[in-house]
Amino acid sequence: MGYKRIDKINYYLEIADTVLKRGTCLRRNYGAVIVKNDEIISTGYTGAPRGRKNCINLGYCAREKLKIKSGEKYELCRSVHAEQNAIISAARKDTLNATMYMVGRDAKTGELVDHIDSCSMCKRVVINAGIDKVIVKDKNEPLGYRIIDVQDWIDYDEVLEEKVKKIMEE
């Protein structure tokens, strides 16, 4: 028999992979699916706020034009991130103790983004939404995905750590 049933984690990751295809970023597109009690609560993808022009419509990425490195100066990005869009579309009572599944792909090549992680702004939103874990597709992991315990984001505040490090260097 050639048919093999997909497990639940990969099932939701495949849905997130489909969701990201609605993304409008010219650099990287992400898809997010929030699940609670084996029920999809909401989905989100990378794209400009409603009513504003998307990068694909403009034909350029401002951050790319300005040669801004990945992970820096998100305030210059036109997009609302997938995590934020998924949370915006859900009630907090539904995100409490939920799981978020995420996939990221390079917009030019379609390749999976290696070792994806939420930006510091999205981590804050995920924490406040009460989401327990984030599961990301990661081809470098033995199972093809990585499970992030959101409590680790609460315990380790990278923004505070970066500021302290900078002050210590001065």
Order of alpha helices (4+ residues) and beta strands (2+ residues): alpha-beta-beta-alpha-alpha-alpha-alpha-beta-alpha-beta-beta-alpha-alpha
